[in-house]
Amino acid sequence: MDFTPDALLARAAHDLSPRAGELACQVEEALRRDVPELWEDPEVRASQNIAERVAGALFALEYNIPPGDIEPPAADLERARRLARHGTPVSVLLRAYRLGQGVVVDRILEQMPRLTDDPRLICATTQRLIARTTQFLDRTSERGVAAYQEEWDRRLRGRMATVNEASTRIGTTLDIARTAQELADLAAENFADLVTVDLLDSVLPGPGKREPGVFTLRRVAHRTGEGESPVVTTDVAEVHTCAPGSPEQSALVTGLASRYDADTSTSDPGLSGGVAQIHSILVAPLCTRGTTLGVARFYRLRATEPFDDADLLFVQDIVARAATAIDNALRYTRMRANALALQRSFLPRHTTGQNTLEIAYRYLPAAAELGVGGDWYDIIPLSGARVALVVGDVVGHGIHAAATMGRLRTAVRTLADIDLPPDELLTHLDDVVIRLSAEAVADADTQDEGDLGATCLYAVYDPVSRRCNLARAGHVLPVMVTSDGVVDMVDLPPGPPLGLGGLPFESAEIDLPDGSLLALYTDGLVEARDHDIETGITRLRGALARPSDSLEDACDFVVKTLLPDQPEDDVALVLARAVGLADRHVATWELEADPAIVSRTRSAVSRQLADWGLEGLDFTAELVVSELVTNAIRYGRPPIRLRLIHDHALMCEVTDDSSTTPHLRRARVFDEGGRGLLLVGQLARHWGTRHARHGKTVWAELDDSAGLVTLDLDLDLELDPV
């Protein structure tokens, strides 16, 4: 039987129509699996009109109805509005549309081989099907997104109106209790059914003190909305404590607002009667300029919609305004709070995953009355699977020390990116400190800060050679624990503190076999008023000698053994256990300075990648290696060595005895060369050059994302020197 594409498509849809219910179930199953957000709330579940949509789509295809004449179900628009009200991203709506389209298209395509064996007709019909369903999907998506955006804008306008109202209603006086009550009143009148506001007793005027590990709160305001609500049993001015693990404690510790579904773990012990009506809670800390003053809780009853993530952001804005107003009466805490927030923002939030070092670290700020210091640490991935470990300490406390620490940490990262040896890096860092000190002296606002000084320890671990290169600038010596449990100090050449200038820094290289532990720390860990630094180091060595199940446990034990609950100085501690790279993960070739060697090198690389199971990188790696080796032969000096390292990515390194550094340049149209390095830069995730005392190494890092890009280039390219 002869078909046109439209006729074949209509016949396929006709044959599939009796199984529309089955097809709708398949669509629903796919949506439940891949878009679970649509089933989190009964009001937005997509199953309510899937059958209607599927039947309508098959009907339109069977009778060749133009996509523009098909009216999507009205429930789609209402669902889009509900998604907006519930704070669900619009991408969820669009993903559901695309997923449903894909299931329907697949089922229709399965019908075609049964109706015809003409591949050209099937191809033409497939194109026709995709075009029509895409047009319908575009129209449906446009209407859904428009409805979603309309509802979103309406809610946004309401929130903005409440925010504007907060700017005039909250903070009308400098009375703390009055300001907190203004926050509760505004929230209860606009978006919450019940509000409570508690402040830390320690920040309120009076004898209130904070016990270690205990948050003592004082109720300063509460307000219930209209209708029946739970009874607030904790009266204004009454003191209570946060239960361990409670949402209030989490908010006060982390400084982050959170959203909860009500259950026994989140219910407020200060409420009674009607608690079962609560189904959604927001817990927001009162924070301003880095200081946490207390916590506010917002409740919604089952008669209203639950809070969503957009409400979370909105509430944070309102609470921030109230906290700023309260903070105007508590200015004495501003300096330390700002310094603490500044310092934590400069410290690394997490370390990049390393396969060659197992790392654990701790940072503990000084006691409140001493102010924040300038201790810092960092873990920096380098080329060749190497890792840099940094620990430093800026002299002094307060915002000035914290800001200086951030600038030095940034400088260290910048210098590390160009692969400077530890002694040279500290020399450049010393120049940075000298310049910063000169700027501070010239600035009248900072002249009372005194001379700027800092100490630093910089170490680079090479997992291939199992060696570590270290240099220090006035810093305490690191401690090494061998795999058999021997603990000893690492003997390093003494170096002057940063900022003195004129004195050299020296580095030392030590063996760091697999299983060895290296401890880097600041003097706050081993030095205190009740004992000297030698006593502290002895205690540290004893703590590190104790076997531990993990580095995290070892960190906790060291901190618990050596430090009080509130240390007198900032403390930074980094523990790193060497893992190393197995010999099977490294391949090295000594190459002749002969262009003919390039093709044999490509073959050797291909065989090595096959052994490692990296056939997917074969072509890319061969091309990169070919360019780097060719460049070394043309512009470098022998000996030439190629090394491949298989770690979390594939690293290609070509070393020669020349110090000439290749650089990118833009080749003209008729130039025969000059495009090789551009190609390497496009294919590699990272690439660069590091210098040794003799020669250089050009390296490139490849991973699964590496691939050819569309460039108007000749594949016979070269790398140009400086």
PyMOL commands that set and color helices and strands:
alter all, ss='L'
color gray80, all
select helices_A, chain A and resi 5-34+36-39+42-44+46-48+50-62+67-69+74-85+90-115+119-169+176-190+201-203+247-254+275-277+309-327+331-346+368-370+383-385+399-417+422-442+444-449+523-525+533-545+551-562+583-585+597-612+615-635+676-683
alter helices_A, ss='H'
color red, helices_A
select strands_A, chain A and resi 194-200+216-224+231-232+239-241+258-260+271-272+278-288+291-301+357-364+373-381+387-397+454-462+467-473+479-481+487-489+507-511+517-521+571-578+586-591+640-646+650-656+686-691+696-702
alter strands_A, ss='S'
color yellow, strands_A
deselect
rebuild
show_as cartoon
